[in-house]
Amino acid sequence: MSSDERLRHKGLLAEKEQRAKVLALKIQDLRERLRMLSDPHRPHRPDDTSRMRVALDELVDAEVEWERVLRDIQALRDDLGLSPMEVR
């Protein structure tokens, strides 16, 4: 791999890692929103069911994208000869 290709791969890796962090925060937020909406000790509003459905759909989409981004990151790390990443 040429130095230009390596540099491009490193830049792409940094972008993907940043995207993974953003998605992880979004997933955390959506899970908390779902916990709040399904709390049996709070009064429920008529639109809670639709709000839960939207949050659940967003959560599924974010988790699918997060997993795809993690696979992309691992492939880039492999191409660059870097050690496997740790997922926390």
Distance bins in CASP14 RR format, pairs under 12 A and 6 or more apart:
PFRMAT RR
TARGET T0000
AUTHOR 0000-0000-0000
RMODE 2
METHOD distances of the structure
MODEL  1
1 7 0 0 0 0 1 0 0 0 0 0 0
1 8 0 0 0 0 1 0 0 0 0 0 0
1 9 1 0 0 1 0 0 0 0 0 0 0
1 10 0 0 0 0 0 1 0 0 0 0 0
1 76 0 0 0 0 0 1 0 0 0 0 0
1 78 0 0 0 0 0 1 0 0 0 0 0
1 79 1 0 0 1 0 0 0 0 0 0 0
1 80 1 0 0 1 0 0 0 0 0 0 0
1 81 0 0 0 0 1 0 0 0 0 0 0
2 8 0 0 0 0 1 0 0 0 0 0 0
2 9 0 0 0 0 0 1 0 0 0 0 0
3 9 0 0 0 0 0 1 0 0 0 0 0
3 10 0 0 0 0 0 1 0 0 0 0 0
3 80 0 0 0 0 0 1 0 0 0 0 0
4 10 0 0 0 0 0 1 0 0 0 0 0
4 11 0 0 0 0 0 1 0 0 0 0 0
5 11 0 0 0 0 0 1 0 0 0 0 0
5 12 0 0 0 0 0 1 0 0 0 0 0
5 76 0 0 0 0 0 1 0 0 0 0 0
5 79 0 0 0 0 1 0 0 0 0 0 0
5 80 0 0 0 0 1 0 0 0 0 0 0
6 12 0 0 0 0 0 1 0 0 0 0 0
6 13 0 0 0 0 0 1 0 0 0 0 0
6 76 0 0 0 0 0 1 0 0 0 0 0
6 79 0 0 0 0 1 0 0 0 0 0 0
6 80 1 0 0 1 0 0 0 0 0 0 0
6 81 0 0 0 0 1 0 0 0 0 0 0
6 82 0 0 0 0 0 1 0 0 0 0 0
7 13 0 0 0 0 0 1 0 0 0 0 0
7 14 0 0 0 0 0 1 0 0 0 0 0
7 80 0 0 0 0 0 1 0 0 0 0 0
8 14 0 0 0 0 0 1 0 0 0 0 0
8 15 0 0 0 0 0 1 0 0 0 0 0
8 76 0 0 0 0 0 1 0 0 0 0 0
8 79 0 0 0 0 0 1 0 0 0 0 0
8 80 0 0 0 0 0 1 0 0 0 0 0
9 15 0 0 0 0 0 1 0 0 0 0 0
9 16 0 0 0 0 0 1 0 0 0 0 0
9 72 0 0 0 0 0 1 0 0 0 0 0
9 73 0 0 0 0 0 1 0 0 0 0 0
9 75 0 0 0 0 1 0 0 0 0 0 0
9 76 1 0 1 0 0 0 0 0 0 0 0
9 77 0 0 0 0 1 0 0 0 0 0 0
9 78 0 0 0 0 0 1 0 0 0 0 0
9 79 1 0 1 0 0 0 0 0 0 0 0
9 80 1 0 1 0 0 0 0 0 0 0 0
9 81 0 0 0 0 1 0 0 0 0 0 0
9 82 0 0 0 0 1 0 0 0 0 0 0
10 16 0 0 0 0 0 1 0 0 0 0 0
10 17 0 0 0 0 0 1 0 0 0 0 0
10 73 0 0 0 0 0 1 0 0 0 0 0
10 76 0 0 0 0 1 0 0 0 0 0 0
10 77 0 0 0 0 0 1 0 0 0 0 0
10 79 0 0 0 0 0 1 0 0 0 0 0
10 80 1 0 0 1 0 0 0 0 0 0 0
10 81 0 0 0 0 0 1 0 0 0 0 0
10 82 0 0 0 0 1 0 0 0 0 0 0
11 17 0 0 0 0 1 0 0 0 0 0 0
11 18 0 0 0 0 0 1 0 0 0 0 0
11 73 0 0 0 0 0 1 0 0 0 0 0
11 76 0 0 0 0 1 0 0 0 0 0 0
11 80 0 0 0 0 0 1 0 0 0 0 0
12 18 0 0 0 0 0 1 0 0 0 0 0
12 19 0 0 0 0 0 1 0 0 0 0 0
12 69 0 0 0 0 0 1 0 0 0 0 0
12 72 0 0 0 0 1 0 0 0 0 0 0
12 73 0 0 0 0 1 0 0 0 0 0 0
12 75 0 0 0 0 0 1 0 0 0 0 0
12 76 1 0 0 1 0 0 0 0 0 0 0
12 77 0 0 0 0 0 1 0 0 0 0 0
12 79 0 0 0 0 1 0 0 0 0 0 0
12 80 0 0 0 0 1 0 0 0 0 0 0
13 19 0 0 0 0 0 1 0 0 0 0 0
13 20 0 0 0 0 0 1 0 0 0 0 0
13 69 0 0 0 0 0 1 0 0 0 0 0
13 70 0 0 0 0 0 1 0 0 0 0 0
13 72 0 0 0 0 1 0 0 0 0 0 0
13 73 1 0 0 1 0 0 0 0 0 0 0
13 74 0 0 0 0 0 1 0 0 0 0 0
13 75 0 0 0 0 1 0 0 0 0 0 0
13 76 1 0 1 0 0 0 0 0 0 0 0
13 77 1 0 0 1 0 0 0 0 0 0 0
13 78 0 0 0 0 0 1 0 0 0 0 0
13 79 0 0 0 0 1 0 0 0 0 0 0
13 80 1 0 0 1 0 0 0 0 0 0 0
13 81 0 0 0 0 0 1 0 0 0 0 0
13 82 0 0 0 0 1 0 0 0 0 0 0
13 85 0 0 0 0 1 0 0 0 0 0 0
14 20 0 0 0 0 0 1 0 0 0 0 0
14 21 0 0 0 0 0 1 0 0 0 0 0
14 73 0 0 0 0 1 0 0 0 0 0 0
14 76 0 0 0 0 1 0 0 0 0 0 0
14 77 0 0 0 0 0 1 0 0 0 0 0
14 80 0 0 0 0 0 1 0 0 0 0 0
15 21 0 0 0 0 0 1 0 0 0 0 0
15 22 0 0 0 0 0 1 0 0 0 0 0
15 69 0 0 0 0 1 0 0 0 0 0 0
15 72 0 0 0 0 1 0 0 0 0 0 0
15 73 0 0 0 0 1 0 0 0 0 0 0
15 76 0 0 0 0 1 0 0 0 0 0 0
16 22 0 0 0 0 0 1 0 0 0 0 0
16 23 0 0 0 0 0 1 0 0 0 0 0
16 65 0 0 0 0 0 1 0 0 0 0 0
16 66 0 0 0 0 0 1 0 0 0 0 0
16 68 0 0 0 0 1 0 0 0 0 0 0
16 69 1 0 1 0 0 0 0 0 0 0 0
16 70 0 0 0 0 1 0 0 0 0 0 0
16 71 0 0 0 0 1 0 0 0 0 0 0
16 72 1 0 1 0 0 0 0 0 0 0 0
16 73 1 0 1 0 0 0 0 0 0 0 0
16 74 0 0 0 0 1 0 0 0 0 0 0
16 75 0 0 0 0 1 0 0 0 0 0 0
16 76 1 0 0 1 0 0 0 0 0 0 0
16 77 0 0 0 0 1 0 0 0 0 0 0
16 80 0 0 0 0 0 1 0 0 0 0 0
16 85 0 0 0 0 0 1 0 0 0 0 0
17 23 0 0 0 0 0 1 0 0 0 0 0
17 24 0 0 0 0 0 1 0 0 0 0 0
17 66 0 0 0 0 0 1 0 0 0 0 0
17 69 0 0 0 0 1 0 0 0 0 0 0
17 70 0 0 0 0 1 0 0 0 0 0 0
17 72 0 0 0 0 1 0 0 0 0 0 0
17 73 1 0 0 1 0 0 0 0 0 0 0
17 74 0 0 0 0 0 1 0 0 0 0 0
17 76 0 0 0 0 1 0 0 0 0 0 0
17 77 0 0 0 0 1 0 0 0 0 0 0
17 82 0 0 0 0 0 1 0 0 0 0 0
17 85 0 0 0 0 1 0 0 0 0 0 0
17 86 0 0 0 0 0 1 0 0 0 0 0
17 87 0 0 0 0 0 1 0 0 0 0 0
18 24 0 0 0 0 0 1 0 0 0 0 0
18 25 0 0 0 0 0 1 0 0 0 0 0
18 69 0 0 0 0 1 0 0 0 0 0 0
18 73 0 0 0 0 0 1 0 0 0 0 0
19 25 0 0 0 0 0 1 0 0 0 0 0
19 26 0 0 0 0 0 1 0 0 0 0 0
19 62 0 0 0 0 0 1 0 0 0 0 0
19 65 0 0 0 0 1 0 0 0 0 0 0
19 66 0 0 0 0 1 0 0 0 0 0 0
19 68 0 0 0 0 1 0 0 0 0 0 0
19 69 1 0 1 0 0 0 0 0 0 0 0
19 70 0 0 0 0 0 1 0 0 0 0 0
19 72 0 0 0 0 1 0 0 0 0 0 0
19 73 0 0 0 0 1 0 0 0 0 0 0
20 26 0 0 0 0 0 1 0 0 0 0 0
20 27 0 0 0 0 0 1 0 0 0 0 0
20 62 0 0 0 0 0 1 0 0 0 0 0
20 63 0 0 0 0 0 1 0 0 0 0 0
20 65 0 0 0 0 1 0 0 0 0 0 0
20 66 1 0 0 1 0 0 0 0 0 0 0
20 67 0 0 0 0 1 0 0 0 0 0 0
20 68 0 0 0 0 1 0 0 0 0 0 0
20 69 1 0 1 0 0 0 0 0 0 0 0
20 70 1 0 0 1 0 0 0 0 0 0 0
20 71 0 0 0 0 0 1 0 0 0 0 0
20 72 0 0 0 0 1 0 0 0 0 0 0
20 73 1 0 0 1 0 0 0 0 0 0 0
20 74 0 0 0 0 0 1 0 0 0 0 0
20 76 0 0 0 0 0 1 0 0 0 0 0
20 85 0 0 0 0 1 0 0 0 0 0 0
20 86 0 0 0 0 0 1 0 0 0 0 0
20 87 0 0 0 0 1 0 0 0 0 0 0
20 88 0 0 0 0 0 1 0 0 0 0 0
21 27 0 0 0 0 0 1 0 0 0 0 0
21 28 0 0 0 0 0 1 0 0 0 0 0
21 66 0 0 0 0 1 0 0 0 0 0 0
21 69 0 0 0 0 1 0 0 0 0 0 0
21 70 0 0 0 0 0 1 0 0 0 0 0
21 73 0 0 0 0 0 1 0 0 0 0 0
21 87 0 0 0 0 0 1 0 0 0 0 0
21 88 0 0 0 0 0 1 0 0 0 0 0
22 28 0 0 0 0 0 1 0 0 0 0 0
22 29 0 0 0 0 0 1 0 0 0 0 0
22 62 0 0 0 0 1 0 0 0 0 0 0
22 65 0 0 0 0 0 1 0 0 0 0 0
22 66 0 0 0 0 1 0 0 0 0 0 0
22 69 0 0 0 0 1 0 0 0 0 0 0
23 29 0 0 0 0 0 1 0 0 0 0 0
23 30 0 0 0 0 0 1 0 0 0 0 0
23 58 0 0 0 0 0 1 0 0 0 0 0
23 59 0 0 0 0 0 1 0 0 0 0 0
23 61 0 0 0 0 1 0 0 0 0 0 0
23 62 1 0 1 0 0 0 0 0 0 0 0
23 63 0 0 0 0 1 0 0 0 0 0 0
23 64 0 0 0 0 1 0 0 0 0 0 0
23 65 1 0 1 0 0 0 0 0 0 0 0
23 66 1 0 1 0 0 0 0 0 0 0 0
23 67 0 0 0 0 1 0 0 0 0 0 0
23 68 0 0 0 0 1 0 0 0 0 0 0
23 69 1 0 0 1 0 0 0 0 0 0 0
23 70 0 0 0 0 1 0 0 0 0 0 0
23 72 0 0 0 0 0 1 0 0 0 0 0
23 73 0 0 0 0 0 1 0 0 0 0 0
24 30 0 0 0 0 0 1 0 0 0 0 0
24 31 0 0 0 0 0 1 0 0 0 0 0
24 62 0 0 0 0 1 0 0 0 0 0 0
24 63 0 0 0 0 1 0 0 0 0 0 0
24 65 0 0 0 0 0 1 0 0 0 0 0
24 66 1 0 0 1 0 0 0 0 0 0 0
24 67 0 0 0 0 0 1 0 0 0 0 0
24 69 0 0 0 0 1 0 0 0 0 0 0
24 70 0 0 0 0 1 0 0 0 0 0 0
24 87 0 0 0 0 1 0 0 0 0 0 0
24 88 0 0 0 0 1 0 0 0 0 0 0
25 31 0 0 0 0 0 1 0 0 0 0 0
25 32 0 0 0 0 0 1 0 0 0 0 0
25 62 0 0 0 0 1 0 0 0 0 0 0
25 66 0 0 0 0 0 1 0 0 0 0 0
26 32 0 0 0 0 0 1 0 0 0 0 0
26 33 0 0 0 0 0 1 0 0 0 0 0
26 55 0 0 0 0 0 1 0 0 0 0 0
26 58 1 0 0 1 0 0 0 0 0 0 0
26 59 0 0 0 0 1 0 0 0 0 0 0
26 60 0 0 0 0 0 1 0 0 0 0 0
26 61 0 0 0 0 1 0 0 0 0 0 0
26 62 1 0 1 0 0 0 0 0 0 0 0
26 63 0 0 0 0 1 0 0 0 0 0 0
26 65 0 0 0 0 1 0 0 0 0 0 0
26 66 0 0 0 0 1 0 0 0 0 0 0
26 69 0 0 0 0 0 1 0 0 0 0 0
27 33 0 0 0 0 0 1 0 0 0 0 0
27 34 0 0 0 0 0 1 0 0 0 0 0
27 55 0 0 0 0 0 1 0 0 0 0 0
27 56 0 0 0 0 0 1 0 0 0 0 0
27 58 0 0 0 0 1 0 0 0 0 0 0
27 59 1 0 0 1 0 0 0 0 0 0 0
27 60 0 0 0 0 0 1 0 0 0 0 0
27 61 0 0 0 0 0 1 0 0 0 0 0
27 62 1 0 1 0 0 0 0 0 0 0 0
27 63 1 0 0 1 0 0 0 0 0 0 0
27 64 0 0 0 0 0 1 0 0 0 0 0
27 65 0 0 0 0 1 0 0 0 0 0 0
27 66 1 0 0 1 0 0 0 0 0 0 0
27 67 0 0 0 0 0 1 0 0 0 0 0
27 69 0 0 0 0 0 1 0 0 0 0 0
28 34 0 0 0 0 0 1 0 0 0 0 0
28 35 0 0 0 0 0 1 0 0 0 0 0
28 59 0 0 0 0 0 1 0 0 0 0 0
28 62 0 0 0 0 1 0 0 0 0 0 0
28 63 0 0 0 0 0 1 0 0 0 0 0
28 66 0 0 0 0 0 1 0 0 0 0 0
28 88 0 0 0 0 0 1 0 0 0 0 0
29 35 0 0 0 0 0 1 0 0 0 0 0
29 36 0 0 0 0 0 1 0 0 0 0 0
29 55 0 0 0 0 1 0 0 0 0 0 0
29 58 0 0 0 0 1 0 0 0 0 0 0
29 59 0 0 0 0 1 0 0 0 0 0 0
29 62 0 0 0 0 1 0 0 0 0 0 0
30 36 0 0 0 0 0 1 0 0 0 0 0
30 37 0 0 0 0 0 1 0 0 0 0 0
30 51 0 0 0 0 0 1 0 0 0 0 0
30 52 0 0 0 0 0 1 0 0 0 0 0
30 54 0 0 0 0 1 0 0 0 0 0 0
30 55 1 0 1 0 0 0 0 0 0 0 0
30 56 0 0 0 0 1 0 0 0 0 0 0
30 57 0 0 0 0 1 0 0 0 0 0 0
30 58 1 0 1 0 0 0 0 0 0 0 0
30 59 1 0 1 0 0 0 0 0 0 0 0
30 60 0 0 0 0 1 0 0 0 0 0 0
30 61 0 0 0 0 1 0 0 0 0 0 0
30 62 1 0 0 1 0 0 0 0 0 0 0
30 63 0 0 0 0 1 0 0 0 0 0 0
30 66 0 0 0 0 0 1 0 0 0 0 0
31 37 0 0 0 0 0 1 0 0 0 0 0
31 38 0 0 0 0 0 1 0 0 0 0 0
31 55 0 0 0 0 1 0 0 0 0 0 0
31 56 0 0 0 0 0 1 0 0 0 0 0
31 58 0 0 0 0 0 1 0 0 0 0 0
31 59 1 0 0 1 0 0 0 0 0 0 0
31 60 0 0 0 0 0 1 0 0 0 0 0
31 62 0 0 0 0 1 0 0 0 0 0 0
31 63 0 0 0 0 1 0 0 0 0 0 0
32 38 0 0 0 0 0 1 0 0 0 0 0
32 39 0 0 0 0 0 1 0 0 0 0 0
32 55 0 0 0 0 1 0 0 0 0 0 0
32 59 0 0 0 0 0 1 0 0 0 0 0
33 39 0 0 0 0 0 1 0 0 0 0 0
33 48 0 0 0 0 0 1 0 0 0 0 0
33 51 0 0 0 0 1 0 0 0 0 0 0
33 52 0 0 0 0 1 0 0 0 0 0 0
33 54 0 0 0 0 1 0 0 0 0 0 0
33 55 1 0 1 0 0 0 0 0 0 0 0
33 56 0 0 0 0 1 0 0 0 0 0 0
33 58 0 0 0 0 1 0 0 0 0 0 0
33 59 0 0 0 0 1 0 0 0 0 0 0
33 62 0 0 0 0 0 1 0 0 0 0 0
34 48 0 0 0 0 0 1 0 0 0 0 0
34 51 0 0 0 0 1 0 0 0 0 0 0
34 52 1 0 0 1 0 0 0 0 0 0 0
34 53 0 0 0 0 0 1 0 0 0 0 0
34 54 0 0 0 0 0 1 0 0 0 0 0
34 55 1 0 1 0 0 0 0 0 0 0 0
34 56 1 0 0 1 0 0 0 0 0 0 0
34 57 0 0 0 0 0 1 0 0 0 0 0
34 58 0 0 0 0 1 0 0 0 0 0 0
34 59 1 0 0 1 0 0 0 0 0 0 0
34 60 0 0 0 0 0 1 0 0 0 0 0
35 41 0 0 0 0 0 1 0 0 0 0 0
35 42 0 0 0 0 0 1 0 0 0 0 0
35 52 0 0 0 0 0 1 0 0 0 0 0
35 55 0 0 0 0 0 1 0 0 0 0 0
35 56 0 0 0 0 0 1 0 0 0 0 0
35 59 0 0 0 0 0 1 0 0 0 0 0
36 42 1 0 0 1 0 0 0 0 0 0 0
36 44 0 0 0 0 0 1 0 0 0 0 0
36 45 0 0 0 0 0 1 0 0 0 0 0
36 48 0 0 0 0 1 0 0 0 0 0 0
36 51 0 0 0 0 1 0 0 0 0 0 0
36 52 0 0 0 0 1 0 0 0 0 0 0
36 55 0 0 0 0 1 0 0 0 0 0 0
37 43 0 0 0 0 0 1 0 0 0 0 0
37 44 0 0 0 0 1 0 0 0 0 0 0
37 45 0 0 0 0 1 0 0 0 0 0 0
37 47 0 0 0 0 0 1 0 0 0 0 0
37 48 1 0 1 0 0 0 0 0 0 0 0
37 49 0 0 0 0 1 0 0 0 0 0 0
37 50 0 0 0 0 0 1 0 0 0 0 0
37 51 1 0 1 0 0 0 0 0 0 0 0
37 52 1 0 1 0 0 0 0 0 0 0 0
37 53 0 0 0 0 1 0 0 0 0 0 0
37 54 0 0 0 0 0 1 0 0 0 0 0
37 55 1 0 0 1 0 0 0 0 0 0 0
37 56 0 0 0 0 1 0 0 0 0 0 0
37 59 0 0 0 0 0 1 0 0 0 0 0
38 44 0 0 0 0 1 0 0 0 0 0 0
38 48 0 0 0 0 1 0 0 0 0 0 0
38 49 0 0 0 0 0 1 0 0 0 0 0
38 51 0 0 0 0 0 1 0 0 0 0 0
38 52 1 0 0 1 0 0 0 0 0 0 0
38 53 0 0 0 0 0 1 0 0 0 0 0
38 55 0 0 0 0 1 0 0 0 0 0 0
38 56 0 0 0 0 0 1 0 0 0 0 0
39 48 0 0 0 0 0 1 0 0 0 0 0
39 52 0 0 0 0 0 1 0 0 0 0 0
40 48 0 0 0 0 0 1 0 0 0 0 0
42 48 0 0 0 0 1 0 0 0 0 0 0
44 50 0 0 0 0 0 1 0 0 0 0 0
44 51 0 0 0 0 0 1 0 0 0 0 0
44 52 0 0 0 0 0 1 0 0 0 0 0
45 51 0 0 0 0 1 0 0 0 0 0 0
45 52 0 0 0 0 0 1 0 0 0 0 0
47 53 0 0 0 0 0 1 0 0 0 0 0
47 54 0 0 0 0 1 0 0 0 0 0 0
47 55 0 0 0 0 0 1 0 0 0 0 0
48 54 0 0 0 0 0 1 0 0 0 0 0
48 55 0 0 0 0 0 1 0 0 0 0 0
49 55 0 0 0 0 0 1 0 0 0 0 0
49 56 0 0 0 0 0 1 0 0 0 0 0
50 56 0 0 0 0 0 1 0 0 0 0 0
50 57 0 0 0 0 0 1 0 0 0 0 0
51 57 0 0 0 0 0 1 0 0 0 0 0
51 58 0 0 0 0 0 1 0 0 0 0 0
52 58 0 0 0 0 0 1 0 0 0 0 0
52 59 0 0 0 0 0 1 0 0 0 0 0
53 59 0 0 0 0 0 1 0 0 0 0 0
53 60 0 0 0 0 0 1 0 0 0 0 0
54 60 0 0 0 0 0 1 0 0 0 0 0
54 61 0 0 0 0 0 1 0 0 0 0 0
55 61 0 0 0 0 0 1 0 0 0 0 0
55 62 0 0 0 0 0 1 0 0 0 0 0
56 62 0 0 0 0 0 1 0 0 0 0 0
56 63 0 0 0 0 0 1 0 0 0 0 0
57 63 0 0 0 0 0 1 0 0 0 0 0
57 64 0 0 0 0 0 1 0 0 0 0 0
58 64 0 0 0 0 0 1 0 0 0 0 0
58 65 0 0 0 0 0 1 0 0 0 0 0
59 65 0 0 0 0 0 1 0 0 0 0 0
59 66 0 0 0 0 0 1 0 0 0 0 0
60 66 0 0 0 0 0 1 0 0 0 0 0
60 67 0 0 0 0 0 1 0 0 0 0 0
61 67 0 0 0 0 0 1 0 0 0 0 0
61 68 0 0 0 0 0 1 0 0 0 0 0
62 68 0 0 0 0 0 1 0 0 0 0 0
62 69 0 0 0 0 0 1 0 0 0 0 0
63 69 0 0 0 0 0 1 0 0 0 0 0
63 70 0 0 0 0 0 1 0 0 0 0 0
64 70 0 0 0 0 0 1 0 0 0 0 0
64 71 0 0 0 0 0 1 0 0 0 0 0
65 71 0 0 0 0 0 1 0 0 0 0 0
65 72 0 0 0 0 0 1 0 0 0 0 0
66 72 0 0 0 0 0 1 0 0 0 0 0
66 73 0 0 0 0 0 1 0 0 0 0 0
66 87 0 0 0 0 1 0 0 0 0 0 0
67 73 0 0 0 0 0 1 0 0 0 0 0
67 74 0 0 0 0 0 1 0 0 0 0 0
67 87 0 0 0 0 0 1 0 0 0 0 0
68 74 0 0 0 0 0 1 0 0 0 0 0
68 75 0 0 0 0 0 1 0 0 0 0 0
69 75 0 0 0 0 0 1 0 0 0 0 0
69 76 0 0 0 0 0 1 0 0 0 0 0
69 85 0 0 0 0 0 1 0 0 0 0 0
69 87 0 0 0 0 0 1 0 0 0 0 0
70 76 0 0 0 0 0 1 0 0 0 0 0
70 77 0 0 0 0 0 1 0 0 0 0 0
70 84 0 0 0 0 0 1 0 0 0 0 0
70 85 1 0 0 1 0 0 0 0 0 0 0
70 86 0 0 0 0 0 1 0 0 0 0 0
70 87 1 0 0 1 0 0 0 0 0 0 0
70 88 0 0 0 0 0 1 0 0 0 0 0
71 77 0 0 0 0 0 1 0 0 0 0 0
71 78 0 0 0 0 0 1 0 0 0 0 0
71 85 0 0 0 0 0 1 0 0 0 0 0
71 87 0 0 0 0 0 1 0 0 0 0 0
72 78 0 0 0 0 0 1 0 0 0 0 0
72 79 0 0 0 0 0 1 0 0 0 0 0
72 85 0 0 0 0 0 1 0 0 0 0 0
73 79 0 0 0 0 0 1 0 0 0 0 0
73 80 0 0 0 0 0 1 0 0 0 0 0
73 82 0 0 0 0 1 0 0 0 0 0 0
73 84 0 0 0 0 1 0 0 0 0 0 0
73 85 1 0 0 1 0 0 0 0 0 0 0
73 86 0 0 0 0 0 1 0 0 0 0 0
73 87 0 0 0 0 1 0 0 0 0 0 0
74 80 0 0 0 0 0 1 0 0 0 0 0
74 81 0 0 0 0 0 1 0 0 0 0 0
74 82 0 0 0 0 1 0 0 0 0 0 0
74 83 0 0 0 0 0 1 0 0 0 0 0
74 84 1 0 0 1 0 0 0 0 0 0 0
74 85 1 0 0 1 0 0 0 0 0 0 0
74 86 0 0 0 0 0 1 0 0 0 0 0
74 87 0 0 0 0 1 0 0 0 0 0 0
75 81 0 0 0 0 0 1 0 0 0 0 0
75 82 0 0 0 0 0 1 0 0 0 0 0
75 84 0 0 0 0 0 1 0 0 0 0 0
75 85 0 0 0 0 0 1 0 0 0 0 0
76 82 0 0 0 0 1 0 0 0 0 0 0
76 84 0 0 0 0 0 1 0 0 0 0 0
76 85 0 0 0 0 1 0 0 0 0 0 0
77 83 1 0 0 1 0 0 0 0 0 0 0
77 84 1 0 0 1 0 0 0 0 0 0 0
77 85 1 0 1 0 0 0 0 0 0 0 0
77 86 0 0 0 0 0 1 0 0 0 0 0
78 84 0 0 0 0 1 0 0 0 0 0 0
78 85 0 0 0 0 0 1 0 0 0 0 0
END
